[in-house]
């Protein structure tokens, strides 16, 4: 396992958090991450595994370090309000 400095890990987190915020979503795993169209150049799933151990630890680090970008990426879109249907009495 490669040893990454704290500064290198922070740089990875920052770059990937910007990609998440741009997409307005967070991939569920490394396979989805590799399919991102705006994935930062040079950052692959193996880079994340080597630096953080697994995807879950990486996601936790992103949540802690880049709170504003995380909130932007995971923001729930407002659902349009649906009017309630009123049942007519059957005769």
N, C-alpha and C positions, 0 to 999 in steps of 0.2 A: 504494500500500500504506500502510495506516494505521500510525502509530508508536505502540506501546504501551510504557508504562513498565515497568520491572522489577516494581514493586509490583502493577501491573495484571495482568501475566502470572502472577505468583505467586497472585493471587486467583483467576484463571481455573483454574489448575492445581488449587488446593485444592478449589474447588467441584466440578469435574468428577471429581476423584479420589474424593470422597465418594460421588458418584453411581455410579462404577464399583464401589466397595466394597459399596454397598448392593445392587447387582445381582449381585455376585459374578462379574462378567465384564467384559471389555474389548472394546468394539466393534472390528471389523476395519477400519472406515473411517468416513468422515463420514456416509455414508448410514445406516449402522446407528446411529451416534450420534444422528442426528436422529430416529430412531424410538424412542429410549429413553423410557420412561414417566416416569422421574424426572429427566429432563434439567434442569439448573439453568436457571431463568428468565433470559432475556436472553443466554444463551450458545448461539450457533448455529454451524454449520459454517463460515460465512464469518468469524465472529469468530476462530475458531481459525486459519483460514488467514491472516487478516490479521496476527494476533499472532505466529504461529510459522512461517509459510511453507508448511508441509504437515503432514499427519497424523503422519507418522513422527517429525518433529522434536518435535511436541507430545507424543507417547507417550514419547519419550526424556526429555523434561523432567519428565513425571509420574513416571517411574521414578526419576529422580535426586532430585526434591524431596519426593515423598510415598512413601517406601519402605514404610512400614507399611501404608498404604492399598493400595499396589500389590500387596503380598504377599497382602493379604486378598482383593483382587479376582481375583488369578490363582492362588489356592490350588487345588491339585488335590484334588478330592474323593476320599476313600478308596473304592476299588472293593471290593465285597463279594468275599470269597475264595470261589473255586469249588473244590470238592473234585475231585481228579483221578479220572477214571474208570479203573477197573482192567479191562483186557481179560481175558476168560476164554479159555483155550486152546481152540481149535476141535478137535474130535476127528473 
